[in-house]
Amino acid sequence: MFTLSVNWFAVLLSTVALQILGAAWFMGVVPKPYALALERTDLVGRKPEPIFIAGPLLCGLVVTMANTAGRSAAARRPRASIASS
């Protein structure tokens, strides 16, 4: 049976950290080049819509949970041993 033990505090903490780093990067460091790349120069300096906050937060949560599940499964996987002849 497949069991998954997840440290939910770590998932929450890493999701919030990802959100803060993303906001600092895209709203503080490179807002104009990012807006030019998206061809959305009309949005520079304006307050972002809620979808632009909730969307990355939800995606970050999903990615963090997927990485946590993958690492947890890899830790339980039996390691191959090299048999000497």
C-alpha positions in Angstrom: 0.0 0.0 0.0 1.2 3.5 -0.8 1.5 5.8 2.2 2.7 9.3 2.1 4.1 11.1 5.1 4.2 14.8 4.5 5.5 17.6 6.7 2.7 20.0 6.1 4.4 22.8 8.0 7.4 22.5 5.6 5.0 22.5 2.6 3.3 25.6 3.8 6.5 27.4 4.7 8.1 26.6 1.3 4.9 27.7 -0.6 4.9 31.0 1.3 8.7 31.5 0.6 8.1 30.8 -3.1 5.3 33.3 -3.2 7.5 36.0 -1.4 10.5 35.4 -3.6 8.4 35.4 -6.8 6.6 38.7 -5.8 10.0 40.3 -4.9 11.5 39.2 -8.2 8.7 40.0 -10.6 7.3 43.1 -8.9 10.6 44.6 -7.5 13.6 43.5 -9.5 12.3 43.1 -13.1 8.8 44.5 -13.4 9.4 46.4 -16.7 11.3 43.8 -18.6 8.8 41.1 -17.5 5.8 43.3 -18.6 7.5 43.9 -21.9 8.1 40.1 -22.4 4.4 39.5 -21.7 3.4 42.5 -23.9 1.5 43.9 -20.9 3.2 47.3 -20.3 -0.2 48.7 -19.3 0.0 46.8 -16.0 3.3 48.2 -14.7 2.9 50.0 -11.4 -0.7 48.9 -10.9 -2.0 46.7 -8.1 -2.2 43.1 -9.4 -5.5 41.4 -9.8 -6.3 38.6 -7.3 -5.8 35.9 -9.9 -2.2 37.0 -10.3 -1.7 36.4 -6.6 -3.8 33.3 -6.1 -2.7 31.5 -9.3 1.0 31.4 -8.5 0.3 30.6 -4.9 -1.8 27.6 -5.9 0.8 26.5 -8.5 3.6 26.8 -6.0 1.6 24.7 -3.5 1.1 22.0 -6.1 4.7 22.0 -7.2 5.9 21.9 -3.6 3.6 18.9 -2.8 4.7 17.1 -5.9 8.4 17.5 -5.0 7.7 16.5 -1.4 5.8 13.3 -2.6 8.6 12.5 -5.1 11.3 12.8 -2.5 9.3 10.8 0.1 8.7 8.0 -2.5 12.4 8.0 -3.5 13.5 7.7 0.2 11.4 4.5 0.5 12.6 3.0 -2.7 14.9 0.0 -2.1 18.5 0.7 -3.3 20.1 -1.7 -5.7 23.1 -3.5 -4.3 26.1 -4.5 -6.4 26.7 -8.2 -5.9 30.3 -9.2 -6.1 31.1 -12.4 -8.1 
